[in-house]
Amino acid sequence: MYLLAEGKVEVEVAGRKVAILEPGQFIGEMALLAGQAASATTRACSPARCLVWDRSALDRSLMRSSDLRSTLYAATGSNLSKKIAQQNAEF
């Protein structure tokens, strides 16, 4: 999972551009929450910097700390709801 710190990232699903992510947004949170492989492809649109979490290390940390797990799930849930609202506004 990634947290975009600088730049913009394009999100594609089945070859179709579905979103542009900006700093402060997570990348890969749906795969983390679902415990599955990523369902989208991301590509930097400009030079970008991200905070990166290794999946297995993050999973171990989340298992050890319910506070961390609650905080991360709240943050990713909030981020996902904003992405959904943005998608709905485009229709």
Chimera marker file (.cmm) of the C-alpha trace (Angstrom):
<marker_set name="trace">
<marker id="1" x="0.000" y="0.000" z="0.000" r="1" g="1" b="0" radius="0.5"/>
<marker id="2" x="1.137" y="3.536" z="-0.717" r="1" g="1" b="0" radius="0.5"/>
<marker id="3" x="0.298" y="7.018" z="0.506" r="1" g="1" b="0" radius="0.5"/>
<marker id="4" x="0.825" y="9.576" z="-2.247" r="1" g="1" b="0" radius="0.5"/>
<marker id="5" x="2.867" y="12.469" z="-0.845" r="1" g="1" b="0" radius="0.5"/>
<marker id="6" x="3.632" y="14.434" z="-4.031" r="1" g="1" b="0" radius="0.5"/>
<marker id="7" x="2.541" y="14.316" z="-7.649" r="1" g="1" b="0" radius="0.5"/>
<marker id="8" x="-0.453" y="12.799" z="-9.384" r="1" g="1" b="0" radius="0.5"/>
<marker id="9" x="-1.241" y="9.171" z="-10.208" r="1" g="1" b="0" radius="0.5"/>
<marker id="10" x="-3.655" y="7.889" z="-12.846" r="1" g="1" b="0" radius="0.5"/>
<marker id="11" x="-5.813" y="4.849" z="-12.040" r="1" g="1" b="0" radius="0.5"/>
<marker id="12" x="-6.918" y="2.462" z="-14.787" r="1" g="1" b="0" radius="0.5"/>
<marker id="13" x="-9.308" y="-0.471" z="-14.640" r="1" g="1" b="0" radius="0.5"/>
<marker id="14" x="-9.553" y="-2.737" z="-17.689" r="1" g="1" b="0" radius="0.5"/>
<marker id="15" x="-7.646" y="-0.145" z="-19.753" r="1" g="1" b="0" radius="0.5"/>
<marker id="16" x="-10.062" y="2.674" z="-18.855" r="1" g="1" b="0" radius="0.5"/>
<marker id="17" x="-8.915" y="5.704" z="-16.837" r="1" g="1" b="0" radius="0.5"/>
<marker id="18" x="-11.182" y="5.925" z="-13.796" r="1" g="1" b="0" radius="0.5"/>
<marker id="19" x="-9.437" y="8.415" z="-11.505" r="1" g="1" b="0" radius="0.5"/>
<marker id="20" x="-6.555" y="10.757" z="-10.874" r="1" g="1" b="0" radius="0.5"/>
<marker id="21" x="-5.133" y="10.537" z="-7.352" r="1" g="1" b="0" radius="0.5"/>
<marker id="22" x="-3.578" y="13.512" z="-5.607" r="1" g="1" b="0" radius="0.5"/>
<marker id="23" x="-1.347" y="13.900" z="-2.550" r="1" g="1" b="0" radius="0.5"/>
<marker id="24" x="-2.905" y="12.530" z="0.619" r="1" g="1" b="0" radius="0.5"/>
<marker id="25" x="-4.680" y="9.663" z="-1.131" r="1" g="1" b="0" radius="0.5"/>
<marker id="26" x="-3.928" y="5.979" z="-0.654" r="1" g="1" b="0" radius="0.5"/>
<marker id="27" x="-3.018" y="3.601" z="-3.464" r="1" g="1" b="0" radius="0.5"/>
<marker id="28" x="-3.722" y="-0.095" z="-3.000" r="1" g="1" b="0" radius="0.5"/>
<marker id="29" x="-5.992" y="0.225" z="0.023" r="1" g="1" b="0" radius="0.5"/>
<marker id="30" x="-8.765" y="-1.833" z="-1.556" r="1" g="1" b="0" radius="0.5"/>
<marker id="31" x="-6.389" y="-4.764" z="-2.033" r="1" g="1" b="0" radius="0.5"/>
<marker id="32" x="-5.220" y="-4.402" z="1.564" r="1" g="1" b="0" radius="0.5"/>
<marker id="33" x="-8.747" y="-4.320" z="2.991" r="1" g="1" b="0" radius="0.5"/>
<marker id="34" x="-9.982" y="-7.175" z="0.788" r="1" g="1" b="0" radius="0.5"/>
<marker id="35" x="-6.831" y="-9.251" z="1.219" r="1" g="1" b="0" radius="0.5"/>
<marker id="36" x="-6.609" y="-9.684" z="-2.541" r="1" g="1" b="0" radius="0.5"/>
<marker id="37" x="-4.441" y="-8.618" z="-5.437" r="1" g="1" b="0" radius="0.5"/>
<marker id="38" x="-4.885" y="-5.088" z="-6.777" r="1" g="1" b="0" radius="0.5"/>
<marker id="39" x="-7.842" y="-4.608" z="-9.105" r="1" g="1" b="0" radius="0.5"/>
<marker id="40" x="-6.462" y="-1.495" z="-10.842" r="1" g="1" b="0" radius="0.5"/>
<marker id="41" x="-3.290" y="-0.306" z="-12.504" r="1" g="1" b="0" radius="0.5"/>
<marker id="42" x="-1.693" y="2.954" z="-11.396" r="1" g="1" b="0" radius="0.5"/>
<marker id="43" x="0.734" y="5.146" z="-13.303" r="1" g="1" b="0" radius="0.5"/>
<marker id="44" x="2.417" y="8.360" z="-12.203" r="1" g="1" b="0" radius="0.5"/>
<marker id="45" x="1.307" y="11.350" z="-14.317" r="1" g="1" b="0" radius="0.5"/>
<marker id="46" x="4.124" y="13.492" z="-12.946" r="1" g="1" b="0" radius="0.5"/>
<marker id="47" x="7.117" y="12.965" z="-10.699" r="1" g="1" b="0" radius="0.5"/>
<marker id="48" x="5.677" y="11.429" z="-7.544" r="1" g="1" b="0" radius="0.5"/>
<marker id="49" x="6.768" y="10.543" z="-4.037" r="1" g="1" b="0" radius="0.5"/>
<marker id="50" x="5.011" y="7.939" z="-1.921" r="1" g="1" b="0" radius="0.5"/>
<marker id="51" x="5.214" y="6.459" z="1.521" r="1" g="1" b="0" radius="0.5"/>
<marker id="52" x="5.355" y="2.701" z="0.905" r="1" g="1" b="0" radius="0.5"/>
<marker id="53" x="4.301" y="-0.125" z="3.223" r="1" g="1" b="0" radius="0.5"/>
<marker id="54" x="5.477" y="-3.674" z="2.565" r="1" g="1" b="0" radius="0.5"/>
<marker id="55" x="2.388" y="-5.911" z="2.582" r="1" g="1" b="0" radius="0.5"/>
<marker id="56" x="3.718" y="-8.654" z="4.852" r="1" g="1" b="0" radius="0.5"/>
<marker id="57" x="5.323" y="-6.212" z="7.297" r="1" g="1" b="0" radius="0.5"/>
<marker id="58" x="2.143" y="-4.139" z="7.414" r="1" g="1" b="0" radius="0.5"/>
<marker id="59" x="0.016" y="-7.252" z="7.974" r="1" g="1" b="0" radius="0.5"/>
<marker id="60" x="2.242" y="-8.258" z="10.921" r="1" g="1" b="0" radius="0.5"/>
<marker id="61" x="2.028" y="-4.765" z="12.421" r="1" g="1" b="0" radius="0.5"/>
<marker id="62" x="-1.750" y="-4.706" z="12.052" r="1" g="1" b="0" radius="0.5"/>
<marker id="63" x="-2.037" y="-8.099" z="13.763" r="1" g="1" b="0" radius="0.5"/>
<marker id="64" x="0.035" y="-6.855" z="16.726" r="1" g="1" b="0" radius="0.5"/>
<marker id="65" x="-1.693" y="-3.506" z="17.239" r="1" g="1" b="0" radius="0.5"/>
<marker id="66" x="-5.436" y="-3.027" z="17.325" r="1" g="1" b="0" radius="0.5"/>
<marker id="67" x="-4.899" y="0.743" z="17.654" r="1" g="1" b="0" radius="0.5"/>
<marker id="68" x="-2.855" y="0.835" z="14.457" r="1" g="1" b="0" radius="0.5"/>
<marker id="69" x="-5.391" y="-1.413" z="12.724" r="1" g="1" b="0" radius="0.5"/>
<marker id="70" x="-8.312" y="0.817" z="13.771" r="1" g="1" b="0" radius="0.5"/>
<marker id="71" x="-6.511" y="3.986" z="12.734" r="1" g="1" b="0" radius="0.5"/>
<marker id="72" x="-5.424" y="2.624" z="9.360" r="1" g="1" b="0" radius="0.5"/>
<marker id="73" x="-8.857" y="1.188" z="8.579" r="1" g="1" b="0" radius="0.5"/>
<marker id="74" x="-10.516" y="4.487" z="9.519" r="1" g="1" b="0" radius="0.5"/>
<marker id="75" x="-8.103" y="6.434" z="7.302" r="1" g="1" b="0" radius="0.5"/>
<marker id="76" x="-8.447" y="4.095" z="4.335" r="1" g="1" b="0" radius="0.5"/>
<marker id="77" x="-12.238" y="3.942" z="4.758" r="1" g="1" b="0" radius="0.5"/>
<marker id="78" x="-12.451" y="7.725" z="4.737" r="1" g="1" b="0" radius="0.5"/>
<marker id="79" x="-10.225" y="7.862" z="1.672" r="1" g="1" b="0" radius="0.5"/>
<marker id="80" x="-12.344" y="5.265" z="-0.146" r="1" g="1" b="0" radius="0.5"/>
<marker id="81" x="-15.579" y="7.100" z="0.623" r="1" g="1" b="0" radius="0.5"/>
<marker id="82" x="-14.105" y="10.312" z="-0.844" r="1" g="1" b="0" radius="0.5"/>
<marker id="83" x="-13.041" y="8.419" z="-3.977" r="1" g="1" b="0" radius="0.5"/>
<marker id="84" x="-16.540" y="6.957" z="-4.356" r="1" g="1" b="0" radius="0.5"/>
<marker id="85" x="-18.151" y="10.371" z="-3.873" r="1" g="1" b="0" radius="0.5"/>
<marker id="86" x="-15.813" y="11.824" z="-6.513" r="1" g="1" b="0" radius="0.5"/>
<marker id="87" x="-16.707" y="9.035" z="-8.960" r="1" g="1" b="0" radius="0.5"/>
<marker id="88" x="-20.429" y="9.537" z="-8.344" r="1" g="1" b="0" radius="0.5"/>
<marker id="89" x="-20.139" y="13.283" z="-8.914" r="1" g="1" b="0" radius="0.5"/>
<marker id="90" x="-18.683" y="12.625" z="-12.372" r="1" g="1" b="0" radius="0.5"/>
<marker id="91" x="-21.849" y="10.826" z="-13.550" r="1" g="1" b="0" radius="0.5"/>
<link id1="1" id2="2" r="1" g="1" b="0" radius="0.2"/>
<link id1="2" id2="3" r="1" g="1" b="0" radius="0.2"/>
<link id1="3" id2="4" r="1" g="1" b="0" radius="0.2"/>
<link id1="4" id2="5" r="1" g="1" b="0" radius="0.2"/>
<link id1="5" id2="6" r="1" g="1" b="0" radius="0.2"/>
<link id1="6" id2="7" r="1" g="1" b="0" radius="0.2"/>
<link id1="7" id2="8" r="1" g="1" b="0" radius="0.2"/>
<link id1="8" id2="9" r="1" g="1" b="0" radius="0.2"/>
<link id1="9" id2="10" r="1" g="1" b="0" radius="0.2"/>
<link id1="10" id2="11" r="1" g="1" b="0" radius="0.2"/>
<link id1="11" id2="12" r="1" g="1" b="0" radius="0.2"/>
<link id1="12" id2="13" r="1" g="1" b="0" radius="0.2"/>
<link id1="13" id2="14" r="1" g="1" b="0" radius="0.2"/>
<link id1="14" id2="15" r="1" g="1" b="0" radius="0.2"/>
<link id1="15" id2="16" r="1" g="1" b="0" radius="0.2"/>
<link id1="16" id2="17" r="1" g="1" b="0" radius="0.2"/>
<link id1="17" id2="18" r="1" g="1" b="0" radius="0.2"/>
<link id1="18" id2="19" r="1" g="1" b="0" radius="0.2"/>
<link id1="19" id2="20" r="1" g="1" b="0" radius="0.2"/>
<link id1="20" id2="21" r="1" g="1" b="0" radius="0.2"/>
<link id1="21" id2="22" r="1" g="1" b="0" radius="0.2"/>
<link id1="22" id2="23" r="1" g="1" b="0" radius="0.2"/>
<link id1="23" id2="24" r="1" g="1" b="0" radius="0.2"/>
<link id1="24" id2="25" r="1" g="1" b="0" radius="0.2"/>
<link id1="25" id2="26" r="1" g="1" b="0" radius="0.2"/>
<link id1="26" id2="27" r="1" g="1" b="0" radius="0.2"/>
<link id1="27" id2="28" r="1" g="1" b="0" radius="0.2"/>
<link id1="28" id2="29" r="1" g="1" b="0" radius="0.2"/>
<link id1="29" id2="30" r="1" g="1" b="0" radius="0.2"/>
<link id1="30" id2="31" r="1" g="1" b="0" radius="0.2"/>
<link id1="31" id2="32" r="1" g="1" b="0" radius="0.2"/>
<link id1="32" id2="33" r="1" g="1" b="0" radius="0.2"/>
<link id1="33" id2="34" r="1" g="1" b="0" radius="0.2"/>
<link id1="34" id2="35" r="1" g="1" b="0" radius="0.2"/>
<link id1="35" id2="36" r="1" g="1" b="0" radius="0.2"/>
<link id1="36" id2="37" r="1" g="1" b="0" radius="0.2"/>
<link id1="37" id2="38" r="1" g="1" b="0" radius="0.2"/>
<link id1="38" id2="39" r="1" g="1" b="0" radius="0.2"/>
<link id1="39" id2="40" r="1" g="1" b="0" radius="0.2"/>
<link id1="40" id2="41" r="1" g="1" b="0" radius="0.2"/>
<link id1="41" id2="42" r="1" g="1" b="0" radius="0.2"/>
<link id1="42" id2="43" r="1" g="1" b="0" radius="0.2"/>
<link id1="43" id2="44" r="1" g="1" b="0" radius="0.2"/>
<link id1="44" id2="45" r="1" g="1" b="0" radius="0.2"/>
<link id1="45" id2="46" r="1" g="1" b="0" radius="0.2"/>
<link id1="46" id2="47" r="1" g="1" b="0" radius="0.2"/>
<link id1="47" id2="48" r="1" g="1" b="0" radius="0.2"/>
<link id1="48" id2="49" r="1" g="1" b="0" radius="0.2"/>
<link id1="49" id2="50" r="1" g="1" b="0" radius="0.2"/>
<link id1="50" id2="51" r="1" g="1" b="0" radius="0.2"/>
<link id1="51" id2="52" r="1" g="1" b="0" radius="0.2"/>
<link id1="52" id2="53" r="1" g="1" b="0" radius="0.2"/>
<link id1="53" id2="54" r="1" g="1" b="0" radius="0.2"/>
<link id1="54" id2="55" r="1" g="1" b="0" radius="0.2"/>
<link id1="55" id2="56" r="1" g="1" b="0" radius="0.2"/>
<link id1="56" id2="57" r="1" g="1" b="0" radius="0.2"/>
<link id1="57" id2="58" r="1" g="1" b="0" radius="0.2"/>
<link id1="58" id2="59" r="1" g="1" b="0" radius="0.2"/>
<link id1="59" id2="60" r="1" g="1" b="0" radius="0.2"/>
<link id1="60" id2="61" r="1" g="1" b="0" radius="0.2"/>
<link id1="61" id2="62" r="1" g="1" b="0" radius="0.2"/>
<link id1="62" id2="63" r="1" g="1" b="0" radius="0.2"/>
<link id1="63" id2="64" r="1" g="1" b="0" radius="0.2"/>
<link id1="64" id2="65" r="1" g="1" b="0" radius="0.2"/>
<link id1="65" id2="66" r="1" g="1" b="0" radius="0.2"/>
<link id1="66" id2="67" r="1" g="1" b="0" radius="0.2"/>
<link id1="67" id2="68" r="1" g="1" b="0" radius="0.2"/>
<link id1="68" id2="69" r="1" g="1" b="0" radius="0.2"/>
<link id1="69" id2="70" r="1" g="1" b="0" radius="0.2"/>
<link id1="70" id2="71" r="1" g="1" b="0" radius="0.2"/>
<link id1="71" id2="72" r="1" g="1" b="0" radius="0.2"/>
<link id1="72" id2="73" r="1" g="1" b="0" radius="0.2"/>
<link id1="73" id2="74" r="1" g="1" b="0" radius="0.2"/>
<link id1="74" id2="75" r="1" g="1" b="0" radius="0.2"/>
<link id1="75" id2="76" r="1" g="1" b="0" radius="0.2"/>
<link id1="76" id2="77" r="1" g="1" b="0" radius="0.2"/>
<link id1="77" id2="78" r="1" g="1" b="0" radius="0.2"/>
<link id1="78" id2="79" r="1" g="1" b="0" radius="0.2"/>
<link id1="79" id2="80" r="1" g="1" b="0" radius="0.2"/>
<link id1="80" id2="81" r="1" g="1" b="0" radius="0.2"/>
<link id1="81" id2="82" r="1" g="1" b="0" radius="0.2"/>
<link id1="82" id2="83" r="1" g="1" b="0" radius="0.2"/>
<link id1="83" id2="84" r="1" g="1" b="0" radius="0.2"/>
<link id1="84" id2="85" r="1" g="1" b="0" radius="0.2"/>
<link id1="85" id2="86" r="1" g="1" b="0" radius="0.2"/>
<link id1="86" id2="87" r="1" g="1" b="0" radius="0.2"/>
<link id1="87" id2="88" r="1" g="1" b="0" radius="0.2"/>
<link id1="88" id2="89" r="1" g="1" b="0" radius="0.2"/>
<link id1="89" id2="90" r="1" g="1" b="0" radius="0.2"/>
<link id1="90" id2="91" r="1" g="1" b="0" radius="0.2"/>
</marker_set>
